[in-house]
Structures are given as C-alpha cells and as structure tokens.
C-alpha cells in the first residue's frame, strides 16, 4: 500500500528534486509537532522511507499513543536526500492524518473515563486508508468496530427495507444467524426502546441504538439484566459536548463516525539539513 501511495505522487520521477539535488547526496530530516496531540504512525514513517531508500535510518523519538506538545520531535531520518524529498508529502499526509485521528479518539476516550463505555470508530473511512485509520483509533485508546462487510453482521434500515414491508427484526436476526452460524456477531440497528428490546429478545449480540437521546439510552439499558448476552451500542449525534451523558447511562459501546471522517490533521512539519549525519551526533541531536 505504501508503494502505491508513493507511486501516485512520484509517477515517472520527482522532476524538482532530480533537477536540484545531487545524486547520492545524503540528508537529515526531523519530523516535529506544531500542535498538541496524540501521535500515530511511527512505524508507517519508517516503512515508507525504507521503500524509497533501503539504507535509510529512521529513529522514532516518541511512541504511538504518546501525547506531544508543539516543538516536540517525533522522529529523525537519515537517508538519500532525493528519497527524503520524494517521500516528504506522502509521509506527512499519513502521519498528520493518523495522528489527527488518534488525537480526536484520545479526547473521546478521556471524556468517558470512569464509565463502562468504550469508544469505537465506524466504516466511515477513506477508501484505501481503512487499515491506517483503524490503527490510529487504537493508538488513541479507542476500539475498532467491524473491519468490513465480511466479519460481522450489521443489519441496518436499508436491509430491512429490502426484505419487505414492515420492519422484520426477528426474521432478519434469525436469517442472518442461520447463514453465518454461531461464531459471528450479529448486530442490528434500532430506532426506539421497544425495537431494541425486540431485537434483544430475538437473540442479537449487539443492539445499535441509533440517534437515541441519552434518556432513551438509559431507559433501554436498564433492561440489561433481562438480556445479559446483549451489548448496547449508542451512535448518532454524539460529540465531545455530550459523550459523557451517553457514557454514564451504562451503555457498553459508543461509536463515532467523526473519529475517521472528520478528525482534523495534526500539524507536523519536516525540517531538513544536508548530510551525512549519524544518529547520536551533535548535529543529529540539535535539529529541531
């Protein structure tokens, strides 16, 4: 995937770097945070520059999931100078996006501390970037929802609509269970407490409470003792201003699409110097 990302940007060659930078010249680059946040993507950065220069040396100064402040150095790279420039934008795009997702996730996770709720993303990821987006959620302390359409049943409104008239919750759950067997989770989206209880009684493993108010969620999950096998999940209309209200209802899971589709990128810059320089040298240590 990283090679495809690089090919998209480099194409037939970096005409600017190839015109201005001597072949086989060495360079040093430092990746520096310009805003506070939570880091994700250190191994991605290393692997990306390995694709361009197998002899490159990437030294991570922080670990994924670590909080940083403006001016903190995230990583230092010694590599072929042209390779540094060829990989700069792709590396920054990925590190900024991944760290932005981790930062937003961490804020949600912090906001629900002290409650039983865990924070998850959804499938609202950019095509081609799902692995990176979901990894970043984990780096921020969140949990992952299903990977795709293949690893968990999630019965939604459009599925029910195409099954026929009415809302055949029980039939949908039974049919799904019969097809996938007992080893796969079956989740269903509902829109009020009576539907939630019907779904729980029909044997759903997960019940998605879509666009419920905190009061509706609380009214639903108070029935948990009657359905100990069910995990309740709240989603829709949840942001940092109200996530605590949802979490303290006793709901097990809170899924937030904004973690991956609306997280602002964390501002990170790359600073360069000519080489050769060695990790541990004074010049290597002073670049910031």
N, C-alpha and C positions, 0 to 999 in steps of 0.2 A: 504493500500500500504506500509506503514512504517513497519507494522508487517511482510509482505512478504520480504521486504528488509532485516530485521533483521534475519528472519529465514534462508535466503540464506547464511548469514555469520556465524551464530551461530550453525545451524544444531542441533546436539544432545547435544551440550554444549561447552562452552569455556574451553577446557582442560587446558590451561595455567593458566588463572585466577583462575579456580576452584582448581588448584594444589597449588597455591602460596598465594592467598588472603583469609583471614579468612572469613567464612560465617557470614553474618550480619555486617561486618565491614562497616563503613561509609567513604566516601571520598569527596573531593572537587576538582572540575575541573574548569579551566579557559580557555576559547577559546580566542586566541589572534591573531590579524592580524600580518602577517610578511611582507606584501607588501601593497602599497596603492591601494585603490579600493572602490567599492560601495557594500554594504552589502545586501544580501538577504537570507532569511531562518530562521530568529529568531524563529518564531512560529513553524517551522518544527523541529528545535532542541528541543524545549520544548516538543512537542508532541511525538517525538521519544523516549526520555528518560522516559516519562510517560508510554509508552508501556512496558518498562523494569522494572520500579520502580514507582508504582502509588504514592508513597510518595516523589518522587524526587521534588526538588525545583530549578527551572530554573529562573535566574534573567538576563534578557536582559539588556545590558549596552548601546546598540545602537538600532536604529530602521531600518527596511528595507528601502533601498533607501538612507541611510546615507553614506557619504564618510568617509573613515577611513585612518589612516596612520599606518606605521609599529609600533608595540608596543601597539596599542590601544586594550583594552579588549572589546570583543564583548558580552560575556555572561559568567556568573558564575553558576555552577551547584553543588548542594549538593545532594548526592544520595548514595544508596547502592554501595559500592566500586566495587563489581563484575559487577554490571549493568553499571557503568561508563566505565569499560574496554570492556564490551560486545558491547556497543553502540558507542565506540570511532570512529572506522573506518567508519561505516555507516554514523554517524553524520558528520564527517569531509568530506567524499566524497560528501554528499549532500550540505553542507554549502559552500565548496570550488567551486563546480560546479555552484551552484546557484549564488554565489557572483561573480564568473568569468563572467557569462552571464550578470548579472546586470552591472558589470564594463564596459564590452565592449559596451553594449547598451547605457550606460551613455555617453561614448565617442562619439558615433554616434549622440546622441541627442544634446550634446554640439556643435558638428560640424555643425549642421544645424540650430542653433539658429538664429532667425531673418528672417527665411523663413517660408512659409506656410506648408512646408513638415513635415509629421510625419514619424517616423521610426517604422517598423514592422519586426517581425521575419517571418519564413515560417513554413511549416510542417517538416522541416529537424531537427527533434528532436529525441532523443534516445527513442526507444520503452520502454514504462513503465514510462518514465520521462517527458512526454509532459506537464502535469499539472505544474510540478516543473519548467520546462524550460520557459513556457509561463508566469508563475507568476514572474519569475526572470526578464524577459523583462519588465514587468510593473514596477517592483521595480526600474529598471534603467531608467525609464521615457519613455519607448517605448510603443507601442500599439501592440495588438495582431491581427494577421491575423485569418483566419477561424480556428476553433478548429479541424476539421477533414473533412471527405468527406461528412458529413451529414448536415452541417449547412450553406453551401454556395456553389453555382455552380462556378466552375473554369474550363473553357473549355481550354484545352491545346492542343499542337500539336498532341499528340497521339490520343486524342479523335477525332480530325478532320480527322486524317489519317484512322481511323477505320470506319468513316462514309461513305467513298467512295472517288472517285477520286476528285482532286481539293481541294480547301480549302473553304468549305461551311460555312463561318462565319455566314451569315444571317440565314441560316436554323438551324444551331446549337443553336444560340441565341433564335430563335423562338420556337424550340422544347423544350429547357430547360425551357423557361418561361411557356410554356403550361403545363409542368409536375409539376413544383414546385409552380406555382402561383405567385401572386404579392408580397407576403410577404417575399420572399427570394432574396438576392442579386445574380445577375448573372454577373460574370466576365469572360473575355476572353483574352487569350494571343495572342499578335500580334507581327509581326516582322518588320514592316515598317510603315511609316506615312499613306500611302493610306489604308492599312489594318486597322489601328487604327480608321481612320475616317469612314470607312465602318461599323466597329463594333459599333461606337458611334451612327451612323445613324440608325442602326438596333435595338437600344434600350438597349445596355449593360449598366449596372450600373457602372461597373468598367472595365477599359481597361488597361491590363498589357503590358507595353512597354518593351519587353524582349531584353536585350543586345543592347539597343539603346545607341548611343553616347549622351553626353549632348546636342550637337547641334541638333540631331534628336528629342530629347525630347522637346527642346524648340520650334522646328518647329511644333511639334504636338500639344502641349498645347496652342499655340497661337490661336488655333481654339476653345478654351473652350467656348467662348461666344455663339458659334453656338450650343453647346451641354451642357447647364448648368446642366443637370442631371447627367453628367458623372464625375466620379473621375478618374484621371490618376495616374497610379502607375508605377514607374520605378524599374527594377530589373535586376540583372545580371551584373557582372563585377564591382560592386560598393564596394569601401572600404573607409577607412578613408582618403586616399590621394585624392579622387575625389568626395566624397559625397557632399561637398559644391557645386561643379559645377552642380551636378544634382539638388540639392535642390533649387538653385537660378533660375532655369528655370521656376519655378511656378508649378511644379508637386505637386500633393497633397500627395502622399504616396511613400515611398521608402522602399522596402522590401529587407532584407539582411539575407540570409540563414546562413551566418557565425556567427550570433549572438548566435545560438544554436549549430551548428555543429563544430565550430572551436574556440570558446571562451576559452582561457587558464584559468585554475582554479586559483582562488585567493588563495595565500599561507596563510593557517591558521593552527595554532598549538593548541594542547590541553595539558595543564600543570596540574599535579595532586598533591595533598597533602592528607595525611590521615586525617580523621575526628575524632569526629564530629565537625563541624563548623557551625555557624549560619550566615545568611545574616546580614550584619551590624557590625560583629565582626572585630577586628583589623586584624586577620589572613585572614578573608574572603576578606577584602578590599585590603590587601597588595599583594595577589597572582597576579603575572603579568608575 
